[in-house]
Amino acid sequence: MSLNETYESELAFQADRRRATVEFIKIISDLWYDKSIELVLFRNQLIDRNVSDILNLHEYAGEFVQKPISVFDTVEIAQAIKMIDIPPAKLDIGKLTYEYHLEESKYSNAMDFIANRLKNGKEKAAIKPKDVVLYGFGRIGRLVARELMTKTGKGSQLRLRAIVIRGKSDAVILEKRAALLRNDSVHGDFSGTVSVDVKNNALIINGTTVRIINANQPEDIDYTTYGINDALIIDNTGVFRDKEALTRLKNSKGASKVLLTAPGKGIPNIVYGVNHLENNPDEIDIFSAASCTTNAITPVLKAVDDTFGVKSGHLETIHAYTNDQNLVDNFHSKYRRGRAAALNMVITETGAGSAVSKALPTFEGKLTSNAIRVPVPNGSLAILNLELDKKCSVDSMNATLKKYALEGDLVEQIKYELSDELVSSDIVGSSAPSIYDSKATIVRKDGKNAILYVWYDNEYGYSHQVIRLAKHIAKVKRYTYY
C-alpha cells in the first residue's frame, strides 16, 4: 500500500471511529434520560462529553487495563445494555467491555453476556427521590449544585429544591448568584442554563426551579411552605461544626437529615467508600463528609494498610490556597495565613493526619501531618511517607493501588494515574478524591518505607464525595456495576 493509500485508509478509519462515538454519545443520553442508567468509563463520566473527550478516555482505558478498548466495542456493549430491562443504575462500560473480551468464548453475543452479568440489577428495590437543600452557596455549594443539576436526569435520586443564603435578595443579587454558578474561573462554564426568576426569588437551572431562601438562622425556615419535605440539608457555610449547632438545621420544619461539608465534632466523620457502611442512616440523622485532604489520603492508606500494614507515617499536604487566606498581607487569626496567598508558600497546620483515624481506627496515633499552602487556586497534593510492616517494591505497591482502582469498594475513590507528565492543573475536574501518581512512587532499598504521591482536586473531587455520601444518607443509591 502506498503512502497516500495508507493516509486515505487512516482518514477513513478516523471518520468511522468518530461516527461510532457519535452513536455512543446518543446511547449514553438515551439510557440516562429514558431509563436513568448512567454509563461511566473506568469511573470517568461520559454524560455531556464530546467526541474527542470520549476517544481520549478510551485511550486511557486501554492503557489502564493494558489491552485496547475500542469505541466500536463499547458501542456494542452499550447497545446490549439499552436492550435489557434493569432499574436505574450506574454501570462501568469500560469494565464490562474488558470482561466481555476476557470471557467472549463463553457467550454467543454481547447481549447474552450483559443479560448474565447484570441479572442482579433486576432485584434492586425501587428508589424514592430525596429533596435536597443547600445551606450556603460558596465554592463547594456551587460545585455540588452544578453536579446535582447536571445529573438530575428524570429526578429519580437527589432533587435540588432550594438554596439558603443570609440577608435579602433582589434582582441584582439573584443575577450575581446566577453568574457565580454559570461561570467559574477554575472549573469553567457550567454545562447548562441558569436564569433568574425575581418574582419567585429563584434560580432556574436547566429549566428547573430552585428556590432561594433568605434566612439569618435555621429557626426562621419552614421548608414545607416551598413544597419541600423530609429534606437532606447539605451545609457548606462552615458556621455549624458540632452536633448541637447542626441539630438546629435538622429541626427546621421539612428537614430530616443534615450533611456537613467539613470535619464535624460529635458526629460521624465519613470518607465515602471507607466507612460509610458503618453508619446507618436509619439510625443517624447528622453526618460529616470530613475534609478534602482526609478524603484524598484515607482510601490510599486503607489499600496500603490492608496489603502491607502501616506502622507509622507522615503526611505533608501541598494545598491550593483558599478563601480563608488573605489576597494581600493583612491580619489573620492564624500564624502565617495573613500573608498574601498568591505570592507565598505558607506553612500551616492540617488535622487530616489525625482525622484519618475517625474512618480507620487502626491509624490512631500513627500519623503526623502538616500543610503547605501554595499559589495555585485549585489542585492539591498529599505526600505520604510510610513505614511498613511488610516489604514492598515500587512494582508491588503500584500493582496494589492499581488493583484497588480497578475492583473492589474503592474504585470510585482511587484513580490510578499513568502519565509521566502529570502536574496539578491536569487533575482539576477529576471526580475521584484520590489520584495515585504511579510514576512518582519511591520505595527505600529495604522495602520497609514508601513515599506515595496522591493528587486531589480539593474542590471538585471532594464535592463528588459529598454527593456520594448524600446518596447513601438519602438511600437513593442505584444498582451499580464497577
VENWOMO-V166647 format. One record per backbone hydrogen bond with DSSP energy under -1.0 kcal/mol. NH is the residue of the N-H (numbers start at 1). CO is the residue of the C=O. Records with the same first field share a line. If there is no record, write none. Layout:
NH=CO, CO
This chain:
6=2
7=3
8=4
9=5
10=6
11=7
12=8
13=9
14=10
15=11
16=12
17=13
18=14
19=15
20=16
21=17
22=18
23=19
24=20
25=21
26=22
27=23
28=24
29=25
30=26
31=27
32=28
33=29
34=30
35=31
36=32
37=31
38=89
40=91
41=44
44=41
49=46
54=50
55=51
56=52
57=53
58=54
59=55
60=56
61=57
62=58
63=59
64=60
65=61
67=62
74=70
75=71
76=72
77=73
78=74
79=75
80=76
81=77
82=78
90=479
91=38
92=481
93=40, 91
96=92
97=93
98=94
99=95
100=96
101=97
102=98
103=99
106=103
107=104
113=109
114=110
115=111
116=112
117=113
118=114
121=118
122=119
123=120
124=121
130=157
132=159
133=232
134=162
135=234
136=134, 164
142=138
143=139
144=140
145=141
146=142
147=143
148=144
149=145
150=146
151=147
155=152
159=130
161=132
162=132
163=211
164=134
165=213
174=170
175=171
176=172
177=173
178=174
179=175
180=176
181=177
182=178
183=179
188=184
190=182
192=190
195=204
197=202
202=197
203=210
204=195
205=208
206=193
208=205
210=203
211=161
212=201
213=163
215=165
220=217
221=218
223=253
225=222
226=223
227=224
228=223
231=254
232=131
233=257
234=133
235=259
236=135
243=265
246=242
247=243
250=246
251=247
252=249
255=252
256=231
257=231
258=285
259=233
260=287
261=235
265=241
270=288
274=271
275=271
278=275
279=276
283=280
284=280
287=258
288=268
289=260
295=291
296=292
297=293
298=294
301=297
302=298
303=299
304=300
305=301
306=302
307=303
308=304
309=304
311=387
312=387
313=366
314=385
315=368
316=383
317=370
318=381
319=372
321=376
325=322
326=337
330=338
337=335
339=336
341=326
343=340
346=373
348=371
355=351
356=352
357=354
358=355
359=356
360=356
363=360
364=361
366=363
368=313
370=315
371=348
372=317
373=346
374=319
376=374
380=456
381=318
382=454
383=316
384=452
385=314
386=450
387=312
388=448
389=309
390=308
392=447
397=393
398=394
399=395
400=396
401=397
402=398
403=399
404=400
405=401
406=402
407=403
414=410
415=434
417=436
426=423
427=424
430=427
434=413
435=455
436=415
437=453
438=417, 436
440=437
442=451
444=449
447=444
450=386
451=442
452=384
454=382
455=435
456=380
458=456
461=457
462=457
463=459
464=460
465=461
466=462
467=463
468=464
469=465
470=466
471=467
472=468
473=469
474=470
476=471
479=88
481=90
